[in-house]
């Protein structure tokens, strides 16, 4: 199953120590320790295998999770792990890494309380998923997929894209979807959905000790059968000096409240925004066809490449293409400079988008036949991994990109 359809929950604040025999295993586990979903865990990787673990824990408490690599035969491995078990503290979990696909060994290890047996070589993401599943909360019924949408530059329509994407996801998938307006001073989700909720995202962020799933659900405003929004405040009655970890508990709770969460991120580069982008399952960057957008896209993508090495690369949408009398960078040149094709190019249409904004409507409500609606259907398919979704009536996505390339090249 794809990561889009089966997202991985962040690993909680647990201590993990791994003892490897081979350099390749050390590299894989080191990459896993640097992954965004492992960021809260205290993860250390050593060489030495079982002997190294025995030495380390002979006079020291064991961590929450020990990862052991061993290439010895079945009986010897079982004997090694039996000796290790004698010095392990109660509650310590063990993942064993071996080099043979042996079902008898697997059953013996499971009978002894080993949490999982991995056969080398294995994928970094597979290891992270196993660790995540070991510490999944029994009460957490689902792990919602977080899609972060941001603009490469202010005023490029990222909020419009985020709001229409969330509305389309809820309508097309018929699954609970939550839109979070994270622009607390100047967010427009309330206006765009013609809502004036008394509570919203600021109440959740500043709830601190009162924050739980029930509290979060109380500050959500239902817009459609399947879409709820966490709106930004409508007034500038306080300062919003947000700590870089302020949104983390809110987003974690939302993962257990709905299968899909769309974050509408304002333009800027604060610590909390960087954390939201890095921790999201999908990132969509909205850009206009000019030099500042191109530079900012490149900087964002370079940063995301280093911060999210095991994740899908951010997608980008070109918005407002073809504005009359405005000089633009051709779509083909824009894509070539980034070495990445846009997943969509949305034509400039001030009349349609302006009418939707002023009426507090989504494009699909204002004009269900508008071609831009098909872009949001295809974006929904891409970011959710729902390949079984019915294709739009007028195929355009890649053809649209090619058409705009031809028109502005």
PyMOL commands that set and color helices and strands:
alter all, ss='L'
color gray80, all
select helices_A, chain A and resi 23-33+36-38+49-57+74-87+103-111+124-134+158-173+189-192+201-205+208-210+213-218+248-255+271-279+291-307+331-338+350-359+363-366+372-384+397-408
alter helices_A, ss='H'
color red, helices_A
select strands_A, chain A and resi 15-20+42-47+65-69+93-98+116-119+145-151+177-181+221-222+227-230+260-264+282-287+315-321+344-347
alter strands_A, ss='S'
color yellow, strands_A
deselect
rebuild
show_as cartoon
